[in-house]
Amino acid sequence: MFNIFTLAFLSIFLGLGLAIFITRQKTPQPIQLVPPEDDSLNDPKDVRELTLEDLYRVGEKLCEENQLTIKDRVAINENEVYWITESSNEFFFGNYVLGFFKTNIENPYVSLPTLFEFKDFVKSVTSTKGFFFTTGYFTKDVYQPLEGAKVSLYNRLKVLSEFKRFKLTL
């Protein structure tokens, strides 16, 4: 009734059908595997979305306050920029790196791999400390104790509080 050629033909036909079915499916969206930090629940909804320029303004004020001079600006991509600064304070001598990261609506959280990339950059410029600013929030895994350069994290809520502290307007 069935011979080997019929089975081979049917299996090839079934395989082609499955291949067509699979390739016509939408590509999956990245899913959030790690829960976001609790600050995202306290997000003030009446404040507009932050931009990289807003983060730069806070970074400039922080540099003025801590006597940091901007030596170089490195654009990683259109949503991520790093500033290499040098302290003019004799007591806190050394290089510091300020990282600015703009999140988007599809992916509003900064995860641990992004922070690892920043820490690697901080290490590559022989810096002692980093500051990482974002327009969104971090995932909870970012806060686990990590080795390497110390990085201070500034999420959207903390950036907004810095705007108030420096008396800046949005």
C-alpha positions as CSV (number, residue, x, y, z in Angstrom):
1,M,0.0,0.0,0.0
2,F,2.6,2.6,1.1
3,N,6.1,2.3,-0.1
4,I,9.2,4.2,1.0
5,F,8.9,6.8,-1.8
6,T,5.4,7.7,-0.8
7,L,6.4,8.2,2.8
8,A,9.4,10.3,1.7
9,F,7.2,12.5,-0.5
10,L,4.6,13.0,2.2
11,S,7.3,13.9,4.8
12,I,8.9,16.4,2.4
13,F,5.5,17.9,1.6
14,L,4.6,18.2,5.3
15,G,8.0,19.8,6.0
16,L,7.5,22.4,3.3
17,G,4.1,23.2,4.7
18,L,5.4,23.6,8.2
19,A,8.3,25.8,6.9
20,I,5.8,28.1,5.1
21,F,3.6,28.2,8.2
22,I,6.5,29.1,10.5
23,T,8.0,31.8,8.3
24,R,4.7,33.6,7.9
25,Q,4.4,34.1,11.7
26,K,5.3,37.5,13.2
27,T,8.7,37.8,14.8
28,P,8.4,37.6,18.6
29,Q,8.7,40.8,20.7
30,P,11.3,40.8,23.4
31,I,9.7,39.9,26.7
32,Q,10.6,41.3,30.1
33,L,12.0,38.4,32.0
34,V,13.2,40.4,35.1
35,P,10.7,42.5,36.9
36,P,11.2,46.3,36.8
37,E,12.3,48.2,39.8
38,D,9.6,49.5,42.2
39,D,10.2,53.2,41.3
40,S,8.4,52.7,38.0
41,L,5.2,52.3,40.1
42,N,5.7,55.8,41.5
43,D,6.3,57.4,38.1
44,P,4.7,60.9,37.8
45,K,2.4,60.6,34.8
46,D,1.9,64.4,34.5
47,V,5.6,64.9,33.5
48,R,6.5,64.6,29.8
49,E,8.8,61.9,28.5
50,L,12.5,62.7,29.1
51,T,15.0,63.2,26.3
52,L,18.7,62.8,26.1
53,E,19.0,66.6,26.2
54,D,17.3,66.6,29.6
55,L,19.8,64.0,30.8
56,Y,22.6,66.2,29.5
57,R,21.4,69.2,31.4
58,V,21.4,67.2,34.7
59,G,24.8,65.8,33.8
60,E,26.2,69.2,33.2
61,K,24.9,70.5,36.6
62,L,26.4,67.4,38.3
63,C,29.7,68.1,36.6
64,E,29.7,71.8,37.8
65,E,28.7,70.7,41.3
66,N,31.5,68.1,41.5
67,Q,34.2,70.1,39.6
68,L,34.3,67.7,36.7
69,T,35.6,68.8,33.3
70,I,34.2,67.1,30.2
71,K,37.1,65.7,28.2
72,D,35.4,63.7,25.5
73,R,31.9,62.7,24.4
74,V,31.4,59.2,22.8
75,A,28.2,58.4,21.0
76,I,27.6,54.7,21.2
77,N,24.4,54.9,19.1
78,E,21.4,57.4,18.8
79,N,20.1,56.4,22.2
80,E,23.3,56.0,24.2
81,V,26.1,58.5,24.8
82,Y,29.1,58.5,27.3
83,W,31.0,61.5,28.6
84,I,34.5,61.1,29.9
85,T,35.3,63.7,32.6
86,E,38.2,64.6,34.7
87,S,38.1,65.9,38.3
88,S,39.7,69.2,38.9
89,N,39.3,68.6,42.7
90,E,42.6,67.5,44.1
91,F,41.0,65.4,46.8
92,F,38.8,63.4,44.3
93,F,41.4,63.2,41.5
94,G,40.7,60.8,38.6
95,N,38.5,60.1,35.6
96,Y,34.7,59.7,35.8
97,V,32.3,58.5,33.1
98,L,28.7,59.7,32.7
99,G,26.5,57.4,30.7
100,F,23.2,58.6,29.2
101,F,20.7,56.1,27.9
102,K,17.3,56.9,26.3
103,T,14.7,54.1,26.6
104,N,11.8,53.7,24.1
105,I,8.2,52.7,24.4
106,E,8.8,49.1,23.2
107,N,11.5,48.5,25.8
108,P,11.2,51.0,28.7
109,Y,13.7,49.3,31.0
110,V,17.4,49.2,31.2
111,S,18.7,45.6,31.9
112,L,21.9,44.2,33.3
113,P,23.6,43.6,29.9
114,T,23.4,47.3,29.1
115,L,24.9,48.1,32.4
116,F,27.7,45.5,31.8
117,E,28.6,47.3,28.6
118,F,28.8,50.6,30.5
119,K,31.0,49.1,33.2
120,D,33.3,47.6,30.5
121,F,33.6,51.1,29.0
122,V,34.3,52.6,32.4
123,K,37.0,50.0,32.9
124,S,38.5,50.6,29.4
125,V,39.1,54.3,30.1
126,T,40.7,53.5,33.5
127,S,38.0,55.4,35.4
128,T,37.3,55.0,39.0
129,K,33.5,55.7,39.0
130,G,30.6,56.0,36.7
131,F,27.2,57.6,36.7
132,F,24.5,56.1,34.5
133,F,21.4,58.2,33.6
134,T,18.3,56.8,31.9
135,T,15.0,58.3,30.7
136,G,13.3,55.1,32.0
137,Y,13.8,52.6,34.8
138,F,16.0,49.7,35.6
139,T,15.2,46.0,36.0
140,K,15.7,44.7,39.5
141,D,18.7,42.5,38.5
142,V,20.7,45.7,37.9
143,Y,20.8,46.4,41.7
144,Q,22.6,43.1,42.6
145,P,26.1,43.7,44.0
146,L,28.6,43.6,41.2
147,E,32.4,43.7,41.1
148,G,34.3,46.3,39.2
149,A,33.9,50.1,39.0
150,K,31.3,51.7,41.2
151,V,28.3,53.0,39.2
152,S,25.7,55.4,40.6
153,L,22.3,54.8,38.9
154,Y,19.9,57.6,38.0
155,N,16.5,56.4,36.8
156,R,13.6,58.7,35.6
157,L,12.4,59.4,39.1
158,K,15.9,60.3,40.4
159,V,16.5,62.5,37.3
160,L,13.3,64.4,38.0
161,S,14.3,64.9,41.6
162,E,17.7,66.2,40.4
163,F,15.8,68.7,38.1
164,K,14.0,70.0,41.2
165,R,17.3,70.1,43.2
166,F,19.1,72.1,40.5
167,K,16.0,74.2,39.9
168,L,15.8,73.3,36.2
169,T,12.6,73.3,34.2
170,L,11.3,70.7,31.8
